[in-house]
Amino acid sequence: MKNPFRVRARMGSTDLAAMDVEEELQVQEQECRKIPPWTKQITARGLVASIIIGVMYSMIVMKLNLTTGLVPSLNISAALLAFVFLKSWTKLLHKAGVVSAPFTRQENCVVQTCAVACYSIAVGGGFGSYLLGLNKKTYERAGVDTEGNTPGSYKEPGIAWMTGFLFIVCFVGLLALVPLRKIMIIDYKLTYPSGTATAVLINGFHTPQGDKMAKKQVQGFAKFFTVSFLWGFFQWFYSGGDGCGFSQFPTFGLKAWKQTFYFDFSMTYIGAGMICSHLVNLSLLLGSVISWGIVWPLIREQKGVWYSEKLPESSMKSLQGYKVFVTIALILGDGLYNFAKVMAFTIRNFQAQMKHKNINTEANLSISSQGRAPVTDGHLLACDKLHHDEAFVRDRIPMWVACSGYTLFSLVSILSIPRMFPEMRWYYVLTAYIFAPALGFCNAYGAGLTDMNMAYNYGKVALFVLAAWSGSSGGGVVAGLVGCGLVKSIVSISADLMQDFKSAHLTLTSPRSMVMSQAIGTAIGCVTAPLSFWLFYKAFDIGNPDGEFKAPYALIYRNMAILGVEGFSALPLHCLQLCYGFFAFAMLVNLVKDLVPERFGSWVPLPMAMAVPFLVGAYFTIDMCVGTLIVFVWRKIDEKRAELMVPAVASGLICGEGLWILPSSILALAKVQPPMCMRFLPTIKFM
């Protein structure tokens, strides 16, 4: 199939002048006829590939969720694996003499969307944040004597209720903004950078040059996937006890190791560091130095003055309280600033779009009626746009389907959620669903302009509002956490679906097939995500502040709800002043970043990234900086090859060690312990 994105791209202006609009439209009409109908874009082999990729990535992101809470985007990796899986499938059938339908860019886009929708439930389903914040261990870590942390305000994880909750809240978001897809994609011409990048990658794969490129990427992925998996298997033999194994290697000495500064040989975080930008990784390192190198040692010296010597450091009235609330202050400062900025940017651009809508419409109509006028670059762009617009609006999704579906799922939620959580009154749910579409529109519009999905900020707003509305006597902590998940799911999925619609628009994929694939992926994720979480929950000590699976955001979200209920009365001595300082620091850093020239602003750290190691530790930031160093050196040596291979190599490192989690979890459930413990101790001085 000819790539419609490269129509006459290599022709000179003389050649372009020799063509006319009618001929170009005939070429594009022939291409349009080759597009399979939406029912043929969703295939059985595609669903199998989606399930395999989605389940594997669910395990990977679940580990990241429960260790640091920092999950890089794996969309490009999912598109690559979808291409590899189905391309290999069709080739094997061809060699066996079996005739199969050709593998198209539309099918590739559908599989990628379905797989990403599946593993996105593991990312945004709250397993490392608001849902886990409901369990008894997090309730105890927040302080059973803390004012606002009402006795009995917890709910232990269970596969049945978590699966039901996800099915209820996640499907509402699929329908909230479907009627606005034409307005967002065609009328307002929002860019949606992530959706555009995915579409460009998929279109590139389905060309002869792209096929060769994909083969090189597959080889790199397979090689480093194998290395990473075998390395995870090798490390397991030496981890037979607490503080054992290569993950506790005191790279910079035992004193630095005690402050969590060491390289833990994690291929997952090296790969994540290769995917994340240099600025994110350096911000993480800066946050590690400020927190574990300066702030926490200084506060620890105030033991007995600021907090009782008898309290363990894991108590919320002790050092742990400072860690949690200072982290919250940084996150809120950064989040509120970006929320206000994106909202202002969104309102300003929305007004501009409305003002110039008629002008743009008239311009498009005049271009489309040019007849046989000479073709210029502008005409080609207009013709190409008309071609994609026509394909995008051909398979319409009736308005009544989206509205009735949203109403039906809302009614199910209003009836079901109060039964699951008595603290969540039915009118809380109704209020959330009344405002959710407007919030979803704001978030989707902002994501189209800035590529920033601000769903977590909308969720935090809902958390504080519902926690304060309910109060401590009304179960405000539980209501806040559940309401946070409800609003966050709707707002996040709405923005993700618009990103997918942008990919569909650029790959000539039917919106109907995208909605169906998103729904199928969401349904699969609602089943596989609780199962993968349950595997971790039963096999490992989730929520242990001294263990590998710290699940830091669970405690952060619960303490946010406590603050919403009782205010600042739960904070330890001088913690509020520190929170004010770091909140202002986050706002100031963002302001400086926006005001200084871009060449300087690109080096200003990101407070949101700086906040993660404040609570988790510095060890994973060392790994991610190693990943960013590898990319930096590679680009200096061979920039073209680095741009081609970095995503594949990074994905191989992440997936290899991530896949080892499955057998290691099964071994842990079977009570099979590693045979050896490798531990490092200081030199013993003999008299």
C-alpha positions in Angstrom: 0.0 0.0 0.0 1.3 3.4 -1.0 2.1 5.7 1.9 -0.3 8.6 1.7 1.9 10.7 3.9 4.7 10.8 1.3 2.6 11.9 -1.7 4.9 13.6 -4.0 7.3 14.5 -1.2 10.4 14.1 -3.3 9.1 16.0 -6.3 10.4 19.5 -7.2 8.3 22.5 -7.6 8.4 22.1 -11.5 6.9 18.6 -11.2 4.3 19.8 -8.8 3.2 22.6 -11.1 2.7 20.0 -13.9 0.0 18.2 -11.8 -3.5 19.4 -11.1 -5.8 18.9 -8.2 -8.1 16.5 -10.0 -5.3 14.0 -10.7 -4.0 14.3 -7.2 -7.5 13.7 -5.8 -7.9 10.7 -8.1 -4.6 9.2 -6.7 -5.8 9.7 -3.1 -9.2 8.3 -4.0 -7.6 5.1 -5.2 -5.5 4.9 -2.0 -8.7 5.5 0.0 -10.4 2.5 -1.7 -7.5 0.3 -0.5 -8.3 1.1 3.2 -10.0 -2.0 4.7 -13.4 -1.3 6.4 -13.4 -0.9 10.1 -14.7 -4.4 10.7 -11.6 -5.8 8.9 -9.2 -3.6 10.9 -9.9 -5.5 14.1 -8.7 -9.1 13.5 -8.3 -12.2 15.6 -4.5 -12.2 15.2 -4.5 -8.6 16.3 -6.4 -9.4 19.4 -4.0 -12.2 20.3 -1.0 -9.8 19.8 -2.7 -7.1 21.9 -3.3 -9.5 24.8 0.2 -10.8 24.8 1.8 -7.3 24.6 -0.7 -5.8 27.0 -0.3 -8.5 29.7 3.5 -8.4 29.5 3.5 -4.6 29.8 1.0 -4.8 32.6 3.5 -6.8 34.6 6.3 -4.4 33.8 4.5 -1.2 34.7 3.0 -2.8 37.8 6.6 -3.3 39.1 7.5 0.3 38.3 4.3 1.5 40.0 5.0 -0.4 43.2 8.7 0.5 43.4 9.1 4.1 42.5 5.8 5.1 40.9 7.7 6.5 37.8 6.5 4.9 34.6 8.0 5.9 31.2 5.8 5.9 28.1 5.9 2.6 26.3 3.6 3.5 23.4 6.4 3.4 20.8 7.6 0.1 22.1 4.1 -1.3 21.9 3.8 -0.1 18.3 7.1 -1.8 17.5 6.2 -5.1 19.1 2.8 -5.1 17.4 4.6 -4.7 14.0 7.1 -7.4 14.9 4.4 -9.9 16.1 2.0 -9.5 13.1 4.7 -9.2 10.5 6.3 -12.4 11.7 2.8 -14.1 11.8 2.1 -13.2 8.2 5.5 -14.3 7.0 5.3 -17.7 8.8 1.9 -18.3 7.3 3.2 -17.3 3.9 6.1 -19.8 4.1 3.6 -22.5 5.2 1.6 -21.8 2.1 -1.4 -20.3 4.0 -2.9 -17.2 2.4 -3.6 -14.5 5.0 -4.9 -11.0 4.8 -2.2 -8.3 4.3 -0.9 -6.6 7.4 -1.9 -2.9 7.1 -1.0 0.2 9.0 -4.6 0.4 10.2 -4.3 -3.0 11.9 -1.0 -2.0 13.4 -2.6 1.1 14.8 -5.5 -0.9 16.3 -3.2 -3.4 18.0 -1.0 -0.7 19.5 -4.1 1.1 20.8 -5.6 -2.1 22.3 -2.3 -3.1 24.0 -1.7 0.4 25.4 -5.3 0.6 26.7 -4.7 -2.7 28.4 -1.5 -1.8 30.2 -2.8 1.8 30.9 -5.2 0.3 33.4 -2.2 -1.0 35.4 -0.7 2.5 35.3 -3.7 4.6 36.1 -5.9 2.1 38.0 -4.6 3.3 41.3 -2.7 0.1 42.3 0.2 2.1 43.4 -1.7 5.2 44.6 -5.4 5.7 45.6 -6.5 2.0 45.6 -3.5 0.8 47.5 -3.9 3.8 49.8 -7.1 2.1 51.0 -5.4 -1.0 52.4 -4.7 -1.6 56.1 -0.9 -1.3 55.9 -1.0 2.2 54.4 -3.7 3.1 56.9 -1.3 2.1 59.7 1.7 3.8 58.1 -0.2 7.0 58.0 -0.6 6.8 61.8 -3.5 5.2 63.5 -3.4 8.0 66.1 -3.4 10.7 63.4 -6.3 13.0 63.5 -8.5 12.5 60.4 -7.2 8.9 59.8 -10.5 7.5 61.1 -10.3 4.0 62.7 -11.5 1.3 60.3 -11.1 3.6 57.2 -9.5 1.0 55.1 -10.4 -1.7 52.6 -8.1 -4.6 51.8 -7.4 -5.4 48.1 -9.5 -8.0 46.5 -9.6 -9.3 42.9 -13.4 -9.2 42.7 -14.1 -5.7 44.0 -11.1 -4.2 42.2 -12.1 -5.7 38.9 -15.7 -4.5 39.3 -14.6 -1.0 40.3 -12.4 -0.7 37.2 -15.0 -1.9 34.9 -17.5 0.6 36.3 -15.2 3.7 36.2 -13.0 3.1 33.2 -15.7 2.6 30.5 -17.4 5.9 31.3 -14.3 7.7 30.1 -14.4 6.0 26.7 -17.7 7.7 26.0 -17.4 11.1 27.6 -15.8 12.9 24.6 -16.5 10.7 21.6 -19.1 13.2 20.2 -16.3 15.9 20.2 -13.7 13.9 18.3 -14.3 15.8 15.0 -14.2 19.2 16.8 -10.9 18.3 18.5 -9.1 16.6 15.6 -10.4 18.3 12.5 -12.0 21.7 13.5 -9.4 22.7 16.1 -6.5 20.9 14.5 -5.0 19.9 17.8 -1.5 18.3 17.4 -1.5 15.7 20.2 2.3 15.1 19.9 2.3 11.6 21.3 -0.5 10.5 19.0 1.2 12.1 16.1 4.6 10.5 16.9 3.0 7.0 17.1 1.3 7.5 13.8 4.5 8.7 12.1 6.3 5.6 13.5 3.5 3.2 12.3 3.5 4.8 8.8 7.2 4.6 8.7 7.1 0.8 9.4 4.8 0.2 6.5 7.2 1.2 3.8 10.2 -0.7 2.3 12.6 1.5 4.1 10.6 1.3 7.3 10.7 -2.5 7.1 14.5 -2.6 7.0 14.5 -0.1 9.9 12.2 -2.4 11.9 14.3 -5.4 11.3 17.3 -3.7 12.9 15.2 -2.6 15.8 13.9 -6.1 16.3 17.4 -7.5 16.4 18.5 -5.0 19.0 15.3 -5.5 21.0 15.8 -9.3 21.0 19.5 -9.1 21.9 19.0 -6.8 24.9 15.8 -8.5 26.0 17.7 -11.8 26.3 20.6 -10.1 28.2 18.2 -8.4 30.6 16.2 -11.6 31.3 19.3 -13.7 31.9 20.8 -11.0 34.2 17.6 -10.9 36.2 17.8 -14.7 36.5 21.5 -14.5 37.6 20.8 -11.9 40.2 18.1 -13.9 41.8 20.6 -16.6 43.1 22.3 -14.0 45.3 19.2 -12.3 46.8 18.4 -14.8 49.5 17.6 -12.4 52.3 16.9 -8.8 53.3 19.6 -6.4 52.0 21.2 -9.1 49.8 22.2 -9.3 46.2 23.5 -7.0 43.5 20.6 -4.6 44.1 22.4 -3.6 47.3 25.9 -3.2 45.9 27.6 -0.3 47.8 29.0 1.4 44.6 30.1 4.6 46.3 30.9 3.1 49.8 28.9 2.0 52.7 28.2 5.6 54.0 26.7 6.5 50.7 24.8 3.2 50.6 23.1 4.1 53.9 21.8 7.3 52.2 20.6 5.1 49.3 23.3 6.3 46.9 24.3 3.2 45.0 24.0 1.5 41.6 21.6 -1.4 42.0 22.2 -3.0 38.5 18.5 -2.7 37.5 18.2 -3.1 33.7 14.6 -1.8 34.0 15.7 1.6 35.3 18.6 1.8 32.9 16.2 1.3 30.1 13.7 3.8 31.6 16.6 6.3 31.8 17.3 5.8 28.1 13.7 6.6 27.2 13.3 9.5 29.5 14.8 12.9 28.6 18.2 14.0 30.0 16.3 16.8 31.9 14.1 14.3 33.7 17.0 12.1 34.7 19.2 15.0 35.9 16.2 16.4 37.8 15.8 13.0 39.6 19.5 13.1 40.5 19.2 16.7 41.8 16.3 15.7 43.9 18.2 12.8 45.3 21.2 15.1 46.3 18.9 17.7 47.9 16.8 15.2 49.9 19.1 12.3 50.8 22.3 14.3 50.7 21.3 17.4 52.5 17.7 17.7 53.9 17.1 14.3 55.6 20.5 14.1 57.3 20.0 17.6 58.7 16.5 16.7 60.0 17.8 13.4 61.4 20.2 15.5 63.5 17.1 17.2 65.1 16.0 13.9 66.5 14.8 14.5 70.1 14.2 18.2 69.3 11.8 18.2 66.4 10.4 14.7 67.1 10.7 12.1 69.8 13.8 9.8 69.9 11.5 6.9 70.8 9.7 7.0 67.5 11.0 4.9 64.7 11.9 6.7 61.5 9.1 5.0 59.7 6.5 6.8 61.9 4.5 9.7 60.4 5.4 11.7 63.5 9.0 11.1 62.8 11.3 11.5 59.8 8.8 9.7 57.5 6.3 12.5 58.1 8.8 15.1 56.8 9.5 12.9 53.8 5.9 12.4 52.9 4.6 15.9 53.3 7.6 17.7 51.7 7.1 15.4 48.7 3.4 16.3 48.6 4.3 20.0 48.7 6.7 19.6 45.7 4.1 17.6 43.8 1.3 20.1 44.5 3.4 23.1 43.7 4.5 21.8 40.4 1.1 20.3 39.6 -0.9 23.5 40.4 1.4 25.7 38.5 1.3 23.5 35.4 -2.5 23.1 35.8 -3.0 26.8 35.9 -0.7 27.3 32.9 -2.3 24.7 30.8 -5.8 25.9 31.6 -4.8 29.5 30.7 -3.2 28.3 27.5 -6.2 26.1 26.7 -8.7 28.9 27.3 -6.7 31.4 25.2 -6.3 29.0 22.3 -9.9 27.9 22.5 -11.1 31.5 22.2 -8.8 32.0 19.3 -10.1 28.8 17.6 -13.7 30.0 18.0 -12.8 33.4 16.7 -11.1 32.1 13.5 -13.3 29.1 13.0 -15.4 30.7 10.2 -12.4 32.1 8.5 -10.6 28.7 8.4 -13.8 27.0 7.2 -14.2 29.5 4.3 -10.5 29.0 3.4 -10.8 25.2 3.3 -14.0 25.4 1.1 -12.2 27.8 -1.3 -9.2 25.4 -1.6 -11.4 22.4 -2.2 -13.2 24.1 -5.1 -10.1 25.1 -7.1 -11.0 22.9 -10.1 -8.0 22.5 -12.4 -5.8 25.2 -11.0 -2.0 24.6 -10.8 -1.1 22.6 -7.7 1.2 24.2 -5.2 2.6 22.8 -1.9 -0.3 24.4 -0.1 -2.8 22.7 -2.4 -1.2 19.3 -1.8 -1.4 19.8 1.9 -5.0 20.8 1.5 -5.8 17.8 -0.6 -4.0 15.5 1.8 -5.9 17.0 4.7 -9.3 16.6 2.9 -8.4 13.0 2.2 -7.6 12.2 5.8 -10.6 14.2 7.1 -12.9 12.3 4.8 -11.6 9.0 6.0 -11.9 10.1 9.6 -15.5 11.2 9.5 -16.8 8.4 7.2 -17.4 5.9 10.0 -19.5 8.0 12.3 -20.3 7.1 15.9 -23.9 8.2 16.6 -24.3 10.9 19.2 -27.1 8.9 20.9 -24.8 5.9 21.3 -22.2 7.9 23.3 -24.8 9.9 25.3 -26.9 6.9 26.2 -23.8 4.8 27.0 -22.4 7.5 29.3 -25.8 7.8 31.0 -26.1 4.0 31.5 -22.6 3.6 32.9 -23.1 6.6 35.2 -26.3 5.1 36.6 -24.5 1.8 37.2 -21.7 3.7 39.0 -24.2 5.7 41.1 -25.8 2.4 42.2 -22.7 0.3 42.6 -20.0 2.4 44.1 -21.9 3.3 47.3 -22.3 -0.4 47.8 -18.6 -1.0 47.5 -17.7 2.0 49.6 -20.5 3.2 52.0 -18.5 6.4 52.6 -19.0 7.4 49.0 -22.5 8.7 48.9 -24.5 8.4 45.7 -24.7 12.2 45.3 -20.9 12.4 45.4 -20.8 10.0 42.4 -23.5 12.0 40.6 -21.7 15.3 41.2 -18.5 13.8 39.8 -20.2 12.5 36.7 -21.9 15.9 36.1 -18.6 17.7 36.0 -16.4 15.0 34.6 -17.1 15.6 30.8 -16.2 19.3 31.2 -13.0 18.4 33.1 -12.3 15.7 30.5 -12.7 18.3 27.7 -10.3 20.7 29.4 -7.7 17.9 29.9 -8.0 16.5 26.4 -7.8 20.0 24.9 -4.7 20.8 27.0 -3.1 17.5 26.1 -3.6 18.3 22.4 -1.7 21.5 22.8 1.0 20.6 25.3 1.1 16.7 25.3 0.6 16.9 29.1 -2.1 14.6 30.6 -3.0 16.5 33.8 -5.5 13.9 35.0 -3.7 13.3 38.2 -4.2 17.0 39.1 -7.9 16.8 38.4 -8.0 13.7 40.6 -6.2 15.5 43.4 -8.8 18.3 43.2 -11.6 15.8 43.5 -9.7 14.1 46.4 -9.5 17.3 48.5 -13.0 18.4 47.7 -14.7 15.1 48.6 -12.5 14.6 51.7 -13.4 18.0 53.0 -17.1 17.6 52.0 -17.4 14.3 53.8 -15.3 15.2 56.9 -13.7 12.7 59.3 -17.0 11.5 60.7 -18.3 10.8 57.2 -15.3 8.7 56.1 -13.7 11.6 54.2 -10.4 9.7 53.6 -12.1 6.8 51.8 -14.5 9.1 49.9 -11.6 11.3 48.8 -9.5 8.4 47.6 -12.4 6.7 45.7 -13.5 10.0 44.2 -10.0 10.8 43.1 -9.9 7.5 41.2 -13.3 8.0 39.7 -12.5 11.5 38.3 -8.9 10.6 37.3 -10.0 7.6 35.3 -12.6 9.5 33.3 -10.4 12.5 32.6 -7.3 10.4 31.8 -9.0 7.9 29.5 -10.7 10.8 27.6 -7.4 12.4 26.8 -5.8 9.0 25.9 -8.7 8.3 23.5 -8.2 11.6 21.7 -4.5 10.8 21.3 -5.6 7.6 19.7 -8.0 9.4 17.5 -5.1 11.6 16.3 -3.2 8.5 15.4 -6.2 7.2 13.6 -6.6 10.4 11.6 -3.0 10.3 10.4 -3.0 6.5 9.6 -6.4 6.5 7.9 -7.8 4.2 10.6 -11.5 4.2 11.3 -12.6 5.9 14.6 -15.0 3.0 15.2 -12.2 0.5 15.2 -10.2 2.7 17.6 -13.1 3.0 20.0 -13.7 -0.8 19.8 -10.0 -1.6 20.2 -9.8 0.8 23.2 -12.9 -0.8 24.7 -11.4 -4.3 24.2 -8.1 -3.3 25.6 -9.7 -1.6 28.6 -11.8 -4.8 29.3 -8.7 -6.9 29.1 -6.8 -4.5 31.4 -9.6 -4.5 33.9 -9.1 -8.2 34.3 -5.3 -8.6 33.9 -4.3 -5.5 36.0 -5.9 -6.7 39.3 -4.5 -10.2 38.6 -0.9 -8.9 38.1 -1.3 -6.7 41.2 -2.5 -9.6 43.2 0.5 -11.6 42.2 2.8 -8.9 43.4 0.7 -8.3 46.6 0.9 -11.9 47.6 4.5 -12.6 46.5 6.2 -9.5 47.9 6.0 -7.2 50.9 4.2 -4.3 49.2 4.3 -1.0 51.1 7.4 -1.8 53.2 9.4 1.5 53.4 12.6 -0.4 53.8 11.9 -3.0 51.0 12.0 -3.0 47.3 8.3 -2.4 46.7 7.8 0.8 48.7 4.7 1.9 46.8 5.4 5.6 47.8 2.4 7.2 46.2 -0.1 5.1 48.2 1.0 6.8 51.4 1.2 10.2 49.6 -2.4 10.0 48.4 -3.7 8.8 51.8 -2.0 11.7 53.5 -3.5 14.1 51.0 -6.9 12.8 51.9 -6.1 13.2 55.6 -5.0 16.8 54.9 -8.3 17.4 53.1 -10.2 16.1 56.2 -8.4 17.8 59.1 -6.0 20.4 57.6 -2.5 20.7 58.8 -3.0 19.4 62.3 -1.3 16.1 61.6 2.1 17.6 60.5 5.1 17.1 62.8 7.1 20.1 64.2 8.3 22.7 61.6 7.0 20.4 58.8 4.5 23.0 57.6 7.2 25.6 57.2 9.3 23.1 55.1 6.2 22.4 53.0 5.6 26.1 52.4 9.3 26.4 51.3 9.3 23.5 48.9 5.9 24.5 47.5 7.2 28.0 46.8 10.4 26.4 45.4 8.4 24.3 42.9 6.3 27.3 41.8 9.4 29.5 41.5 11.4 27.0 39.4 8.5 26.6 37.0 8.2 30.4 36.7 11.9 30.8 36.0 11.7 28.0 33.4 8.9 29.9 31.5 10.4 33.3 31.8 14.1 32.8 30.8 15.1 32.2 27.2 14.5 28.7 25.9 18.2 27.8 25.7 18.5 28.4 29.5 15.0 27.2 30.4 15.7 23.8 28.9 18.2 23.2 31.7 15.9 24.2 34.6 15.0 21.1 36.6 11.5 19.6 36.8 10.1 19.8 40.4 7.7 16.8 39.7 10.7 14.6 38.8 12.7 16.0 41.7 10.0 15.0 44.2 10.1 11.2 43.4 13.4 10.4 45.1 12.5 12.5 48.2 10.5 9.6 49.4 11.7 6.6 47.4 15.5 7.0 47.7 18.4 7.8 45.3 19.3 4.4 44.1 17.1 4.2 41.0 18.2 7.7 39.9 21.8 6.4 39.6 20.5 3.7 37.2 18.5 6.2 35.2 21.5 8.5 34.9 23.5 5.6 33.6 20.9 5.1 31.0 20.9 8.8 30.0 24.8 8.7 29.9 24.7 5.8 27.5 22.3 7.7 25.2 24.4 10.8 25.4 27.6 9.0 24.5 25.9 6.9 21.8 24.5 10.1 20.1 28.0 11.7 20.2 29.5 8.6 18.4 26.7 7.8 15.9 23.6 10.0 16.2 21.6 8.4 13.4 22.1 4.9 14.7 21.3 6.0 18.2 18.0 7.7 17.2 17.1 4.4 15.5 18.2 1.9 18.1 17.7 3.7 21.5 13.9 2.9 21.8 14.4 -0.7 20.8 17.4 -1.3 23.1 15.7 0.5 26.0 12.5 -1.5 25.5 14.5 -4.8 25.4 16.2 -3.9 28.8 12.8 -3.0 30.4 10.9 -6.0 29.0 13.6 -8.6 29.7 13.9 -7.9 33.4 10.2 -7.1 33.6 9.3 -10.5 32.2 11.6 -12.2 34.9 9.2 -10.8 37.5 6.6 -13.4 36.5 8.8 -16.5 37.3 10.3 -14.9 40.3 6.8 -14.1 41.7 5.8 -17.7 41.1 8.9 -18.9 43.0 8.2 -16.5 45.8 4.6 -17.8 46.1 5.9 -21.4 46.1 8.2 -20.4 49.0 11.3 -21.1 47.0 14.1 -19.0 48.3 17.3 -18.0 46.4 20.2 -20.3 47.5 22.7 -17.5 48.4 22.9 -14.1 50.1 25.5 -11.7 48.9 25.9 -8.8 51.5 28.6 -6.2 52.1 29.9 -5.3 55.5 32.5 -2.9 56.8 36.0 -4.1 57.5 36.4 -5.7 60.9 39.5 -4.2 62.7 41.3 -6.8 64.9 43.3 -5.7 67.9 
